[in-house]
């Protein structure tokens, strides 16, 4: 495969991710999306970009500072990557604010206005000043910066105001932090039908003079610093992982600055003051023509009066195989049950744990937790099970990025309830999603298993697309028991019956599956792979895909985010297509189809094809063997490949274009999946063909 190992055959992972985030931002310019939903995409774009700087840009900057300037698979050095990132992000941020201004103008037509103090009536100005004096003033503290008051340490992503003051020919500066404990966007009362809002920093800017009696306010500048937030944890040197993660979390708040955002200003003195104080390089400074930190829009878009400017209400449906089912255990014993979230409800997963907690015949519950919701019903049910005398074992992944504090809290609560809490294998994150219920029945011990592509998080299950599988298959149950023994003790990896586990064997399994498609082509049969995932980054897997495509295997990749593979390269990847679907729901499911010479194989997994997933994480890859469920998944994949409303197609240079709709009916796979779930939830006998009917109707 060395013939395919050339820099020109690969894309840079960081620039590929930025293209994904640009696709998110473009949804804010799609007039088919309701106005407030357009604002939501701007907020999502901003939140994504924050994390990108805190982790990816910070990591590259650390490499450069350490003298590491190696090339990536695409031939770019670390320094070149940082330069390309800066160029791309500066352009994207300008586009972001252009979209914002357009949407805010459209909202004015809907009598929703974000304004400033100067534009208010005298009555509303008086109200605003009163609100400042009685609600904001007691909370904020101005911090002088001079010889006896060094520049204060500012928390990561906190919004601040730099204030330039004049006093008896002297010029001084101060910093005022915009308090995160107060609402960022404040409704102005008495507007009648018209809804008016003002931003908290605008309120402080206008009435800041109350903080500096005897001084003249010369200028005020909003700014925000983003810091390196990646945790550095040496598990080998620690006997207490919980304490080590807690210590690292405290260090995160004081990480090196990697980006400075500040309001566009002509005041070079105030701007240079901030640059000198925060020690940020030129390309990492972003002058913003508008409000800084647009993640606050996530709350604004949910304002109660705005239903008509949002997507219609969405109600997850009862899964088809569970309609009018009373005994969940009996239903799972009868057949494997596939769940397709968010179109089908996540509630059956929660209900299985609740029933297991209360069932006197259930002896043990074992589960992995990577990210859970803030008020998790799953954690409550597990705690209740332990209190009811069940043997409850929970692996809580303490190193789940940005969920570390929440997971520490859950780990302690579960331990207090009597659960046995484990933290996984040294040096590896446990990213697998698996639940095992051990039940005593008349025929003996029976194991019920749930495995999925997404987290046990009831909140994100309403907005992320994922799949889960309930099964009472004895071999799957034996694998699940062996898997938890591997995590909780010193057991060597067993010979698995059905599942494949990373990092012990998943890479080898994937290479075997791809090689088998090549073999079928060489024997005169059709070779076909459809792979849906969030990211394709692993170079060795890409090389294997190039080999397969070169030999004649047709490969369709549905990849939401990063993809370092380049499709359409002559003699290399002409048989490969790459598409990304960005819509109302975050595409998160990992689904893999192999034609296998007519004996089709379908798999679900917790793992993307990234080096970290195959080498540094505990992941699961498992087959869907029920012919009815496998056929259903194949139909869903076909529909995603026909999507021409929310799909973007990658060209060979790594750029994306909207899917071509010319001469074809519009197909939105996410909308059709919801229609299919609604139809399937009707209490009647329904065939797979009937369930897929909406899909075919849209193609006509």
Secondary structure, DSSP 8 states (H G I E B T S, - for coil): -GGG--GGGB--HHHHHHHHHHHHHHGGG-TTS-HHHHHHHHHHHHHHHHHIIIIIIHHHHHHHHTT---B-TTS-BHHHHHHHHHHHHHHHHHHHHHHHHHHHHHHHHTTEEEE-GGGS-HHHHHHHHHHIIIIITTT--EEEEBTTB------TT-EEEEEEEEETTEEEEEEEE--TTS-SEEEES--TTSEEEEEHHHHHHHHGGGGSTT-EEEEEEEEEEEE-------GGG-S-HHHHHHHHHHHHTT--EEEEEEE--S-HHHHHHHHHHHT--GGGEEEESS-S-GGGHHHHTT-GGGGGGS------B--GGGTT---HHHHHHHS-EEEEETTB-SHHHHHHHHHHHH-TTEEEEEEEESS--TT-HHHHHHHHHHHTT-EEEEEE-TTSTT-HHHHHHHHHHHHHHT-EEE--STT-EE---EEEEEEEETTEEEEEEEEESS-S-TTGGGTEEEEEEEE--HHHHHHHHHHHHHHHS-------SS-EEETTTHHHHHHHHHHHHHHHHHTTS--EEEEEES-B--HHHHHHHHHHHHHT-EEEEEESS-B-B-TT-TTTTTTEEEEEE-SSSEE---EEEE-GGGS-EEEEES--BSHHHHHSEEEEEEE---HHHHHHHHHHHHHHHH--SSEEEE-TTS-EEE---TTS----HHHHHHHHHHHHTSSS---HHHHTHHHHHHH-
